[in-house]
Amino acid sequence: MNNNLEKKFEEIRARFPHTEKIVYFNAASNGPFSLDVKNTIEENMKVRMAAEIDDTPTGFESAEELRAAYAGLIGASKNDIGLGLNTSFGLNVVAFGLPLPPGSEILVSDIEFPSIVYAWRAAAERFGYKLKFVKSKDLIFDIDEFQKAITPNSRVLCLSYVQFFNGYKNDLATLSKICKENNLLFAVDGIQGMGTEPVDVKELGIDVFTSGCQKWMLSPQGCSFFYLDPAVRERMTVPFMSWLSVDWQMNFTSLFKYDNPYFDAVRKYELGYYVVLNLVGMKAAVKYFQQLGIKNIREHNHRLLDRLAAYLKSNPYYRITSSMVEKHRSSILTFTCDRYKELFGEITKSKIILAQREGSIRVSAHLYNNAADIDKLIEVLDRFSKQV
Ligand SMILES: Cc1ncc(COP(=O)(O)O)c(C=O)c1O
């Protein structure tokens, strides 16, 4: 990484006040706010308290800017992007909007984050689909088991890009190819990889991609975006509808028109007016990803985790539980030891914030972290392993 880029990372780190008080390795749960996010939200609050108050255009303009920004980050076009409230929003749009015959099989992993399972479970109950769990192997989604599970009734594979509990990055290219060969729609819950692991929906042949922005995208809670491939959009019915599913040409003076055509764009699945405070916050946050580039963020994060992994490998007390195979790595690294719960307490006491998941300690490294943060964690790990 060249000096200019390193400097940019340092400058952006300085925009995150928490870095002066704590070490934060928990973006996989919730991302921190930067000063820029806080400032834009405060600006919007001030407008709503001042003479103008009615800032309706801000919502529309911000939404349009954000659709274009997220499209740019995942190789899509802005008409293929909609804004929602969370990852589940996009999952439900497709689960309830895609018309499938009764008896259709929806394939999901048996170690999946519940948002995928519950969205499809509800659709299965409503439309008579069958939710089919693909057997994992060593806590990893197994491609052979996936292929064995496919039958002529299989219609959808819905899977996380990166698994929340061990950071395993699924091989989207191979999975997408298998989906195409078997006529399955490929829907991806991208939240644990969005912003840290590059994704090009066109190149990868992803049909649906949905991601909350409250974690790695460093945005307010309760906001997300989703992508639908145009061919999928053509197949879809509208699962629900709002007055903003249609084009008013920004003229809201005569509203007794009930036969406006839908937008020919994914925004037709958005529900009503926007959470503008969130949109302005998202706009401030998305700029970091545009400025740094997701490939560079990945390199930065992986380099930090390499430093930690080297230590963990050198100390027999610890065992890495994430895959270290390059193509399956993400910005999440997990490890464990005999007394990991006690260790977790020690780490927290040292003002280092991370998470415990499924018997491991989960470290999420992100663009505001640096090598000194990793060294602080290593110091605690070293002390702990010498005490026990
Ligand atoms: C893989 C995955 N999907 C979804 C979510 C959250 O779903 P939502 O944004 O709908 O709350 C999480 C974490 O909270 C997650 O790890």
The ligand as an SDF file (V2000), in Angstrom:
LIG
                    3D

 16 16  0  0  0  0  0  0  0  0999 V2000
  -25.3710  -12.5110    8.0600 C   0  0  0  0  0  0  0  0  0  0  0  0
  -26.2900  -11.5300    8.7130 C   0  0  0  0  0  0  0  0  0  0  0  0
  -27.4450  -11.2170    8.1190 N   0  0  0  0  0  0  0  0  0  0  0  0
  -28.2820  -10.3170    8.6350 C   0  0  0  0  0  0  0  0  0  0  0  0
  -27.9970   -9.6840    9.8170 C   0  0  0  0  0  0  0  0  0  0  0  0
  -28.9390   -8.6750   10.3610 C   0  0  0  0  0  0  0  0  0  0  0  0
  -30.1310   -8.6080    9.6610 O   0  0  0  0  0  0  0  0  0  0  0  0
  -30.9700   -7.2530    9.6090 P   0  0  0  0  0  0  0  0  0  0  0  0
  -30.0720   -6.2250    8.9800 O   0  0  0  0  0  0  0  0  0  0  0  0
  -32.1470   -7.5690    8.8110 O   0  0  0  0  0  0  0  0  0  0  0  0
  -31.2970   -6.9030   11.0320 O   0  0  0  0  0  0  0  0  0  0  0  0
  -26.8070  -10.0070   10.5130 C   0  0  0  0  0  0  0  0  0  0  0  0
  -26.4200   -9.4130   11.7920 C   0  0  0  0  0  0  0  0  0  0  0  0
  -27.0900   -8.7740   12.5540 O   0  0  0  0  0  0  0  0  0  0  0  0
  -25.9330  -10.9380    9.9190 C   0  0  0  0  0  0  0  0  0  0  0  0
  -24.7850  -11.2470   10.5080 O   0  0  0  0  0  0  0  0  0  0  0  0
  1  2  1  0
  2  3  1  0
  2 15  2  0
  3  4  2  0
  4  5  1  0
  5  6  1  0
  5 12  2  0
  6  7  1  0
  7  8  1  0
  8  9  2  0
  8 10  1  0
  8 11  1  0
 12 13  1  0
 12 15  1  0
 13 14  2  0
 15 16  1  0
M  END
$$$$
